[in-house]
Amino acid sequence: MHSQEERQSSNNTAIVPARYVCFGQFHLDLKKEELFNGGAPVKLQGKIYQALLALLQKPGEIVTREELRMQLWPDAHVNYDANVNTTVNKLRQILGDSADQPAFVETIPRKGYSFIAKVEHVDHAPAIVPPQPAKLSSATAVRERAERTASFFPTALLSRWFTVGVVTLVIASMLFGAALVLYAHR
């Protein structure tokens, strides 16, 4: 039998939630408020983090647009419909998700959103597992394929020095052409 003091102390013990929330190849560090994709940090703006947190607090359930508005803009008088849409779309973009074929955030028409991926709460940082190619979104797969097949020319076009060199070459060619024309007319 437990004494009265033992029962009171056990009732007063706060339940500490797990530090990490894992879903897909992502894990969210709730203490540091950081998102990781396969171990790599992902930059999240404040409202996007808050929206993700609101959805993760009720996985598989509908989070209404009004709930999101109250959590993200409690005192502001803003056009929250557009702001909620923009915030959820940015979250989907960060997660590599799409509204058409959602893996994480599903739109519930005229109601809100639901976080549909399996969510796991853990106390220790998860082992770093690189994303599996079959699980990547089509946008991510296209981006990775383009990076793998990138050659010198497309990469060089993006270089500032390459651009300066091309402009210099064009100007030098024009001057040389003008000099030839002037020399030919003498």
C-alpha positions as CSV (number, residue, x, y, z in Angstrom):
1,M,0.0,0.0,0.0
2,H,1.2,3.5,-0.8
3,S,1.1,6.2,1.8
4,Q,-0.9,9.4,1.3
5,E,2.3,11.4,0.5
6,E,3.5,8.9,-2.1
7,R,0.1,9.1,-3.9
8,Q,0.2,12.9,-3.9
9,S,3.8,13.1,-5.1
10,S,3.0,10.7,-7.9
11,N,-0.1,12.6,-8.9
12,N,1.9,15.9,-8.9
13,T,4.6,14.5,-11.2
14,A,4.3,16.3,-14.5
15,I,4.2,14.1,-17.6
16,V,7.0,15.3,-19.8
17,P,6.2,14.8,-23.5
18,A,8.8,13.2,-25.8
19,R,11.4,15.5,-27.2
20,Y,11.3,14.4,-30.8
21,V,8.4,13.8,-33.2
22,C,9.3,11.6,-36.1
23,F,7.4,11.2,-39.4
24,G,8.6,9.9,-42.7
25,Q,12.3,10.8,-43.1
26,F,11.7,13.9,-40.8
27,H,12.1,14.5,-37.2
28,L,11.2,17.6,-35.2
29,D,13.2,18.5,-32.1
30,L,10.5,20.1,-29.9
31,K,13.0,21.5,-27.4
32,K,15.1,23.3,-30.0
33,E,12.2,23.9,-32.4
34,E,14.2,22.5,-35.3
35,L,13.1,20.2,-38.2
36,F,15.5,17.7,-39.7
37,N,15.2,15.8,-43.0
38,G,17.3,12.6,-42.8
39,G,19.6,14.4,-40.2
40,A,20.0,17.6,-42.3
41,P,18.5,20.7,-40.7
42,V,15.5,22.3,-42.5
43,K,14.9,26.0,-42.2
44,L,11.4,26.7,-40.9
45,Q,9.8,30.1,-40.4
46,G,7.9,30.7,-37.2
47,K,4.3,30.4,-38.6
48,I,5.2,27.3,-40.6
49,Y,6.7,25.7,-37.5
50,Q,3.6,26.6,-35.6
51,A,1.3,25.1,-38.3
52,L,3.4,21.9,-38.4
53,L,3.2,21.7,-34.6
54,A,-0.6,22.2,-34.6
55,L,-1.0,19.4,-37.2
56,L,1.4,17.1,-35.3
57,Q,-0.6,17.6,-32.1
58,K,-3.6,15.9,-33.7
59,P,-2.3,13.4,-36.2
60,G,-5.1,11.8,-38.2
61,E,-7.6,14.3,-37.0
62,I,-9.0,17.4,-38.7
63,V,-7.4,20.6,-37.6
64,T,-9.9,23.3,-38.7
65,R,-8.9,26.4,-40.4
66,E,-10.2,28.3,-37.4
67,E,-8.0,26.3,-35.1
68,L,-5.0,27.2,-37.2
69,R,-6.0,30.8,-37.3
70,M,-6.3,30.9,-33.5
71,Q,-3.0,29.3,-33.0
72,L,-1.1,31.3,-35.6
73,W,-2.7,34.7,-35.5
74,P,-4.7,34.8,-32.2
75,D,-5.0,38.6,-31.9
76,A,-4.5,39.8,-35.5
77,H,-7.3,40.8,-37.8
78,V,-5.8,39.5,-41.0
79,N,-7.1,37.8,-44.1
80,Y,-6.4,34.5,-42.4
81,D,-7.9,32.4,-45.3
82,A,-5.1,33.5,-47.6
83,N,-2.5,33.3,-44.8
84,V,-3.5,29.8,-43.8
85,N,-3.4,28.6,-47.4
86,T,0.0,30.2,-47.9
87,T,1.4,28.8,-44.7
88,V,0.2,25.2,-45.4
89,N,1.4,25.4,-49.0
90,K,4.9,26.5,-47.7
91,L,4.8,23.7,-45.2
92,R,4.0,21.2,-48.0
93,Q,6.8,22.6,-50.1
94,I,9.3,22.1,-47.2
95,L,8.1,18.6,-46.7
96,G,8.2,17.8,-50.4
97,D,4.5,17.1,-50.2
98,S,1.6,18.0,-52.6
99,A,-2.1,18.7,-52.2
100,D,-2.9,16.3,-55.1
101,Q,-1.1,13.3,-53.7
102,P,-0.4,14.1,-50.0
103,A,2.0,12.1,-47.9
104,F,1.9,14.3,-44.9
105,V,-0.8,17.1,-45.0
106,E,-4.2,16.3,-46.5
107,T,-6.7,19.0,-47.2
108,I,-10.2,18.3,-45.9
109,P,-12.4,20.5,-48.2
110,R,-14.3,23.3,-46.4
111,K,-13.0,22.1,-43.0
112,G,-9.2,22.2,-42.6
113,Y,-6.3,19.9,-42.8
114,S,-5.2,16.5,-41.4
115,F,-1.7,15.2,-40.8
116,I,-1.9,11.7,-42.4
117,A,1.6,10.3,-42.0
118,K,2.5,8.0,-39.2
119,V,3.8,10.0,-36.2
120,E,6.1,8.6,-33.5
121,H,7.1,10.4,-30.3
122,V,10.6,9.5,-29.0
123,D,12.9,10.7,-26.2
124,H,16.2,10.2,-28.1
125,A,17.3,11.6,-31.4
126,P,16.5,9.2,-34.1
127,A,19.2,7.5,-36.1
128,I,19.9,9.3,-39.3
129,V,18.4,7.5,-42.2
130,P,18.7,8.9,-45.7
131,P,15.5,9.2,-47.6
132,Q,14.5,6.3,-49.7
133,P,14.2,7.1,-53.5
134,A,10.8,5.4,-53.7
135,K,9.4,7.7,-51.0
136,L,10.6,10.9,-52.5
137,S,8.1,13.3,-54.0
138,S,8.2,13.8,-57.7
139,A,9.6,17.3,-57.3
140,T,12.4,16.1,-55.1
141,A,13.1,13.2,-57.4
142,V,13.3,15.5,-60.4
143,R,15.6,17.9,-58.5
144,E,17.9,15.1,-57.5
145,R,18.0,13.6,-61.0
146,A,18.9,17.1,-62.4
147,E,21.7,17.4,-59.8
148,R,23.1,14.0,-60.7
149,T,23.1,14.6,-64.4
150,A,24.3,18.2,-64.2
151,S,27.2,18.9,-66.6
152,F,29.7,21.8,-66.7
153,F,27.7,24.0,-69.0
154,P,24.4,24.4,-67.0
155,T,26.5,24.9,-63.8
156,A,28.8,27.3,-65.5
157,L,25.9,29.4,-66.7
158,L,24.9,30.1,-63.1
159,S,28.4,31.3,-62.3
160,R,28.9,35.1,-62.0
161,W,32.4,34.8,-63.4
162,F,31.1,32.8,-66.4
163,T,28.7,35.6,-67.2
164,V,31.4,38.3,-66.9
165,G,33.6,36.3,-69.2
166,V,30.9,36.0,-71.8
167,V,30.0,39.7,-71.7
168,T,33.7,40.6,-72.0
169,L,34.1,38.2,-75.0
170,V,31.1,39.7,-76.8
171,I,32.4,43.3,-76.3
172,A,35.9,42.3,-77.4
173,S,34.4,40.6,-80.5
174,M,32.4,43.7,-81.3
175,L,35.5,45.9,-81.0
176,F,37.6,43.6,-83.1
177,G,34.8,43.5,-85.8
178,A,34.6,47.3,-85.8
179,A,38.4,47.5,-86.2
180,L,38.3,45.2,-89.2
181,V,35.6,47.2,-90.9
182,L,37.6,50.4,-90.3
183,Y,40.7,48.8,-91.7
184,A,39.0,47.4,-94.7
185,H,37.6,50.9,-95.7
186,R,41.1,52.5,-95.9
